[in-house]
Amino acid sequence: MWWSVGLKRAIENAKVTMNRALITFDDLQALTGYTRPADVERCLKKQGVTVIIGRDGRPATTIEALNQALGVRQDKESPPRIEF
């Protein structure tokens, strides 16, 4: 898919803030292939990704928002099981 290389790079470069991985504008540019903030935002919204607009006018999102748009669900009620 067109976004797979950009998504991989975005995930690898994600900044972890408050236990959520924030995808920065630079990563979103690589993901979408667009350079202008408005184009990046439009592309993400068209794909169903929730974005926030920073004070600098550039969009950002989280890995969780990207996963939701891709249909990936995480079970938040049961924590991961660690077996020894």
ChimeraX commands (.cxc) that place a marker at each C-alpha (Angstrom):
marker #1 position 0.00,0.00,0.00 radius 0.5
marker #1 position 1.07,3.60,-0.59 radius 0.5
marker #1 position 1.36,4.39,3.08 radius 0.5
marker #1 position 3.18,1.30,4.36 radius 0.5
marker #1 position 6.72,2.66,4.12 radius 0.5
marker #1 position 5.74,6.00,5.63 radius 0.5
marker #1 position 3.74,4.32,8.38 radius 0.5
marker #1 position 6.68,2.10,9.32 radius 0.5
marker #1 position 8.95,5.13,9.51 radius 0.5
marker #1 position 6.36,7.09,11.48 radius 0.5
marker #1 position 5.95,4.32,14.02 radius 0.5
marker #1 position 9.70,3.91,14.41 radius 0.5
marker #1 position 10.15,7.65,14.95 radius 0.5
marker #1 position 7.08,8.17,17.14 radius 0.5
marker #1 position 7.54,10.28,20.22 radius 0.5
marker #1 position 6.00,8.71,23.30 radius 0.5
marker #1 position 4.04,11.21,25.36 radius 0.5
marker #1 position 1.78,10.23,28.26 radius 0.5
marker #1 position 1.85,6.56,27.21 radius 0.5
marker #1 position 0.60,7.37,23.69 radius 0.5
marker #1 position 2.77,7.57,20.64 radius 0.5
marker #1 position 2.43,10.95,18.91 radius 0.5
marker #1 position 3.07,11.01,15.19 radius 0.5
marker #1 position 4.72,14.30,14.27 radius 0.5
marker #1 position 4.13,16.44,11.21 radius 0.5
marker #1 position 7.42,15.32,9.66 radius 0.5
marker #1 position 6.32,11.70,9.98 radius 0.5
marker #1 position 2.90,12.53,8.56 radius 0.5
marker #1 position 4.54,14.16,5.55 radius 0.5
marker #1 position 6.43,10.94,4.89 radius 0.5
marker #1 position 3.28,8.92,5.47 radius 0.5
marker #1 position 1.01,10.90,3.13 radius 0.5
marker #1 position 3.50,12.14,0.56 radius 0.5
marker #1 position 2.22,15.72,0.98 radius 0.5
marker #1 position 4.29,18.64,2.26 radius 0.5
marker #1 position 1.76,21.39,2.98 radius 0.5
marker #1 position 0.00,21.16,6.35 radius 0.5
marker #1 position -3.47,21.62,4.84 radius 0.5
marker #1 position -2.84,18.82,2.31 radius 0.5
marker #1 position -1.57,16.46,5.02 radius 0.5
marker #1 position -4.62,17.22,7.18 radius 0.5
marker #1 position -7.04,16.73,4.27 radius 0.5
marker #1 position -5.45,13.41,3.31 radius 0.5
marker #1 position -5.60,12.06,6.85 radius 0.5
marker #1 position -9.19,13.16,7.40 radius 0.5
marker #1 position -10.19,11.59,4.08 radius 0.5
marker #1 position -8.77,8.31,5.38 radius 0.5
marker #1 position -10.69,8.64,8.66 radius 0.5
marker #1 position -7.74,9.58,10.86 radius 0.5
marker #1 position -8.45,11.95,13.75 radius 0.5
marker #1 position -5.93,14.79,13.78 radius 0.5
marker #1 position -5.15,17.71,16.02 radius 0.5
marker #1 position -3.79,21.01,14.78 radius 0.5
marker #1 position -0.91,22.38,16.77 radius 0.5
marker #1 position -0.28,25.99,17.63 radius 0.5
marker #1 position 2.03,26.15,14.63 radius 0.5
marker #1 position -0.85,25.15,12.34 radius 0.5
marker #1 position 0.54,21.71,11.57 radius 0.5
marker #1 position -1.43,18.50,12.09 radius 0.5
marker #1 position -0.41,15.66,14.38 radius 0.5
marker #1 position -2.04,12.41,15.40 radius 0.5
marker #1 position -1.38,9.27,17.44 radius 0.5
marker #1 position -0.56,5.72,16.48 radius 0.5
marker #1 position -3.87,4.77,18.11 radius 0.5
marker #1 position -5.77,7.09,15.74 radius 0.5
marker #1 position -3.95,5.60,12.74 radius 0.5
marker #1 position -4.74,2.08,13.93 radius 0.5
marker #1 position -8.42,2.95,14.39 radius 0.5
marker #1 position -8.60,4.29,10.84 radius 0.5
marker #1 position -7.00,1.06,9.63 radius 0.5
marker #1 position -9.51,-1.03,11.57 radius 0.5
marker #1 position -7.04,-2.32,14.16 radius 0.5
marker #1 position -8.70,-2.78,17.54 radius 0.5
marker #1 position -6.97,-2.96,20.89 radius 0.5
marker #1 position -8.59,-4.66,23.85 radius 0.5
marker #1 position -8.15,-2.13,26.67 radius 0.5
marker #1 position -10.02,-4.13,29.28 radius 0.5
marker #1 position -7.61,-7.02,29.60 radius 0.5
marker #1 position -3.94,-6.24,30.13 radius 0.5
marker #1 position -1.34,-8.31,28.32 radius 0.5
marker #1 position -0.65,-11.66,29.93 radius 0.5
marker #1 position 2.88,-12.44,30.92 radius 0.5
marker #1 position 3.59,-16.09,31.58 radius 0.5
marker #1 position 6.79,-17.37,33.11 radius 0.5
marker link #1:1,2 radius 0.2
marker link #1:2,3 radius 0.2
marker link #1:3,4 radius 0.2
marker link #1:4,5 radius 0.2
marker link #1:5,6 radius 0.2
marker link #1:6,7 radius 0.2
marker link #1:7,8 radius 0.2
marker link #1:8,9 radius 0.2
marker link #1:9,10 radius 0.2
marker link #1:10,11 radius 0.2
marker link #1:11,12 radius 0.2
marker link #1:12,13 radius 0.2
marker link #1:13,14 radius 0.2
marker link #1:14,15 radius 0.2
marker link #1:15,16 radius 0.2
marker link #1:16,17 radius 0.2
marker link #1:17,18 radius 0.2
marker link #1:18,19 radius 0.2
marker link #1:19,20 radius 0.2
marker link #1:20,21 radius 0.2
marker link #1:21,22 radius 0.2
marker link #1:22,23 radius 0.2
marker link #1:23,24 radius 0.2
marker link #1:24,25 radius 0.2
marker link #1:25,26 radius 0.2
marker link #1:26,27 radius 0.2
marker link #1:27,28 radius 0.2
marker link #1:28,29 radius 0.2
marker link #1:29,30 radius 0.2
marker link #1:30,31 radius 0.2
marker link #1:31,32 radius 0.2
marker link #1:32,33 radius 0.2
marker link #1:33,34 radius 0.2
marker link #1:34,35 radius 0.2
marker link #1:35,36 radius 0.2
marker link #1:36,37 radius 0.2
marker link #1:37,38 radius 0.2
marker link #1:38,39 radius 0.2
marker link #1:39,40 radius 0.2
marker link #1:40,41 radius 0.2
marker link #1:41,42 radius 0.2
marker link #1:42,43 radius 0.2
marker link #1:43,44 radius 0.2
marker link #1:44,45 radius 0.2
marker link #1:45,46 radius 0.2
marker link #1:46,47 radius 0.2
marker link #1:47,48 radius 0.2
marker link #1:48,49 radius 0.2
marker link #1:49,50 radius 0.2
marker link #1:50,51 radius 0.2
marker link #1:51,52 radius 0.2
marker link #1:52,53 radius 0.2
marker link #1:53,54 radius 0.2
marker link #1:54,55 radius 0.2
marker link #1:55,56 radius 0.2
marker link #1:56,57 radius 0.2
marker link #1:57,58 radius 0.2
marker link #1:58,59 radius 0.2
marker link #1:59,60 radius 0.2
marker link #1:60,61 radius 0.2
marker link #1:61,62 radius 0.2
marker link #1:62,63 radius 0.2
marker link #1:63,64 radius 0.2
marker link #1:64,65 radius 0.2
marker link #1:65,66 radius 0.2
marker link #1:66,67 radius 0.2
marker link #1:67,68 radius 0.2
marker link #1:68,69 radius 0.2
marker link #1:69,70 radius 0.2
marker link #1:70,71 radius 0.2
marker link #1:71,72 radius 0.2
marker link #1:72,73 radius 0.2
marker link #1:73,74 radius 0.2
marker link #1:74,75 radius 0.2
marker link #1:75,76 radius 0.2
marker link #1:76,77 radius 0.2
marker link #1:77,78 radius 0.2
marker link #1:78,79 radius 0.2
marker link #1:79,80 radius 0.2
marker link #1:80,81 radius 0.2
marker link #1:81,82 radius 0.2
marker link #1:82,83 radius 0.2
marker link #1:83,84 radius 0.2
view
